[in-house]
Amino acid sequence: MRFLVKVNIPVESGNAAAKTGKLGTTIQSIVTDQKPEAVYFTDDNGQRTAFLFLDMQDASQIPAIAEPWLLAFNASIEIHPVMVPEDLQKAGGAIEAAVKKYS
């Protein structure tokens, strides 16, 4: 199942890592280990932010995804299931059933 993982790195820990030259190398190491389908970097609420899209087969994989970010940067993490267009197409029957029952 695909998930969106949002990682917010606090300014203080991000700046400390940047000043020691470890920000980019640590992020690259984590991303290499996690092998996301896609990863994007931006800002969110004034913090360095990464959006990773990756596949997890089981909830037991969540610590392996979250802990490197938490430990390296004291980051905050959000994990959300997401769909690609094919997933949404498969959900059509369930959507129609909900419309019939609850509309």
N, C-alpha and C positions, 0 to 999 in steps of 0.2 A: 504494500500500500504506500502511495506517495504521501509525503509530508512536507510542509513548509516549516522550516526552523528559522525563527527570527532570533538573532543574537544582538543584544545591545551591550556595548562595552563602555563602562563608565569612563568619563573624561579622565579622572585621576589615574586609574590603572592603565588606560590606553596611553596617556602621556608618559607615564613611567616606563612602559614597555618601549615606546618610541624613542625615548631618551637613551635607553640602553641598547638600541638597535635590534630589539627582539620582537617588535610588533609584527613586522612583515614576515619574518621567518617563523614565528610561532603560528600565525594565522595560516601560512602556507603548509606547515606541518599538519595542523589539524585538518585542513581541507583535503590534503593528500590522503590522510588516514580515513576520512569519512566518505570520500569518493561520491560527492553529490552529482546529480544529473546536471545541475546548474547552480551557480553561486553568483550573487550580486552584492556589491558593497555600496553603501550610501550613508546618509545621516538620518537620524530619527530623534527628535527631541534633544538635539544638540549632542548626541552621542554617536560614536562610530557604530555602524550597524551592518550586519551581514544577513542576507536572505539566502538560505540553502534549500534546495529542493532535492530530497533524497528518498530512497525506498527503504522501508522497514517492514520486516516480515512479522515482527512480534514486539509487544510493548517492552519486553525485557531488553531491547536494544536502546531504549531511551537513555539510560545512564551513560552508555558508551558515546552517545552523541552529545549529551549535555555536559558531562563532567569535564572534558578538556577545556571547554569555554569557561566554565565556572571556576575551575582551578587556575587557569592561566591568566584570566582577566577579571575575575569576580563579576562576570557578565550576568545579565538577566536573559532568560531563555523563554521563548514561546514555541510550542509545537502544535501545528494544526494539520489535520488531514486535508488533502486537496484532491481535485479531480482533473483529469485531462478531458478533452472533448469526448473521447470514446467512453470514458466512465460515465459522463453525464448522459450520453445516449443510452447506455445500459440502464440508467436509473429512470428512464421514461415511464415505464410501467408503474413504478412505485409513486411517481409524481401524479400520474393520472388517477391512481387509486386514492391518493390523498385528496385530490381535487373533488372526486365523486363523493367521498365520505365527509369531508369537512367544509365544503363550499355551500 
